[in-house]
Amino acid sequence: MTDPKGPSGREGRFFADVLSFGWVLPASIAAGAGLGWLADRFLGIFPVLTAVLGLLGLAAGLRAVLKEAAALSGDAPPGPRDGRGDGDRK
Amino acid sequence: MPFAASDMALIVPELFLTAAGLVLLIMATVVPRAQEKQIALWSIASLVVTGVLLAIPASSGQAARSAFGGMFAADGFALFFKVLILAAVVVTILFSLRFVGESPYPSGEYYGLLLFATVGMMFMVSGTHLISIYVALELMALSQYVLAGYFKRETKSIEAAAKYFILGAFSSGILLYGLSLVYGATGSLFLAGVAKSIIAGPKSPLLVLGIILVACGLFFKIASAPFHVWAPDVYEGAPTPISAFFAVGPKLAAYAIFARIFFSGFGPNSSDWTPIIAASAALTMVVGNVGALMQQNVKRMLGYSSVGHAGYALLGLLAYGSKDFGLSSILIYLTAYALMNLGAFGLVILLETKGYAGESVDDFNGLARKNPLAAGVMVLFLLSLAGIPPTAGFVGKYLLFSAAMQAGWAWLSLLAVLMSAVSLFYYFRIVRAMYLVEGTGELRWKEEPAVAVAILVCAAGTLAVGVYPQPLIALAKSCLLY
C-alpha cells in the first residue's frame, strides 16, 4: 500500500518532528532553574536551589525527551539506512 | 632574513618536538613489533616535555614576544592554543594504543606523523606572517593526508585519504592564490603590515578578492560550508582515533589562524569580510545539522555535527566589533568543543564490533544496561554537543551567541539556537538506542584503561567547565590577541 501522504508528506512530517523535538528539555531546565533562582533570591541562599531545581528540571526534561524519542521510534529519517547515510557514495 | 640567536629560544618547544618525531621514526626501525607500545609512550612523554618547555617562559611572567623579524609570535593567544593542541594529541595517542597495536601496520610512522602534524599546528598558531602560516599549515596537512590513509589496505581509508588530499590540495591552492593577491594589494606579508596598508590606502578590489580567497581556503580547513564535503567521508574512512584528531586538533589550529589573520591583518576591512563569514556560518549550521539527521553511521553523524559546530564557532569571528568578547568566546567554545568531541569519539572507539569501532547507531543498543557509566558519560557528551546546561557546550554556545548578538548578528544567533534544537534530535537517536532499545547480539567491550581514563578526564572537564566556567573565562580573557 502506498502512503497517501507521499514522500514529500513523510519528509514534511519528519522535519516537523525534528523541529518540535526536544524543546521540552531546555524549557524544563529553564523552568527549574528559574524557580530556584527566585526562591534563592527570596531566601538569600543562592545558588543552592537554583542548582537543585535546575538539576531536577534536567532530569524531568531528559525523561520527557526520552518518552518523546520512544514515541518517534518508528520514524526513520528519509535518507538511506545503509551506514552511508546521505546516499552520496555508492 | 637575519635574526637574533635569542629568537631560537622561543621555538625550543617546536624544535624539541621535531627532534622527538625524528627519533621516533628511527626507533620504529629498531623496536620489535611486540614492543611498539613503547613508541606511543615516548610520543606522550615528548608531548608532555613540550608542554613543560612552553610553560617555563609563561610561568616566569614573560610578556608577549615576537621573533624572526616578526614572523613568529610567542603570546598568550598562541600559548592557549598550543596547550590545547598538545592535550588533544595526547588524548589521540591514548585512543590509538589498542587501535594501532592491533592493526597490521607499523606504528612508528603513525606516531611520528602525529608529532609532525603537531609541530605544524604549533607554528600555525604562532604565525604572524602569511608565508610562515602557509608553510606550517602545509606541514600539518601533509601529515594529515598520510594519517587518513594509514590503513592502507582498507578501501575506505584510501578513499578518505585520496578525497582529503585532492580537496586539500585544491583548497591550499585557493588559499595561496588569495595570499598572493593580498600581498599584491598591500605590499606586505606581515599581518601588521597588511593592516597598516589597509588603513593607509584606498580600498582595493584586488584586496577584497584576496580576502575572499583566503576565507575560502580557511573554510575548507575548518570544514565550513560550502567547503565541508570532505569531512564526513574522511571521518568515516579514517581510523577512528585519527577521525577524533581531525575533528579537534587541526580545527583548533585553523580557527587560531583564522582569528589571527582576520582580526590582526584584515581587521580594518571588516565590513568586506563579515558578510562572507556570516553567509558561510548560516549555511554551515544548516547543512551540518540537517546532514547529521540523515546519518546512521555515528562517525559520519559526528562528522556532520562537527560541520555544524564549525558554523557556531564562526559566530565568534563575526563579533569583530566587540572583539575581546568574540575572541574569548571562541577560545572557551573551542575548549568545550575539544573536550566533548574527543569524549564522544572515545566512546565510539571503546565500542568494538567486527574489529572496528561501534560505527552504527545500532551498536549503541542496550548500552545503558551493559555499562550504565559509559552510557551516562555518552549522554553528558551528547548534551554538551547539543548545548544543554550544565555542560561546557552550553557555556561555549551561550558566550558565542551572546557575542554575535552584541555585534549585531541577532538573526544568526537565533538560527544557531534553532539548529542546536535540531541537533538534539539526532543526538537523542544515540540516547534512545542506549536506553530504550534492547541490545541485539553481544556488545563487545575492550577493557582499555587508557581510553577510559581519557574519556573520564574529558567528561570531568565538560562538567567542570559547565558548572564553574569562571576560571576558563578568566584564562581566555588573559590570552587574547591584543
Interface residues (C-beta under 8 A of the other chain):
Chain A: D17 V18 L19 F21 G22 W23 L25 P26 I29 A33 G54 L55 L58 L62 V65 L66 A69 A70 S73 P77 P78 G79 R81 D82 G83 R84 G85 D86 R89
Chain B: P232 D233 G291 L293 M294 Q295 Q296 N297 R300 M301 E359 S360 V379 A386 I388 P389 P390 L418 A421 V422 L424 F425 F428 R429 V431 R432 Y435 L436 V437
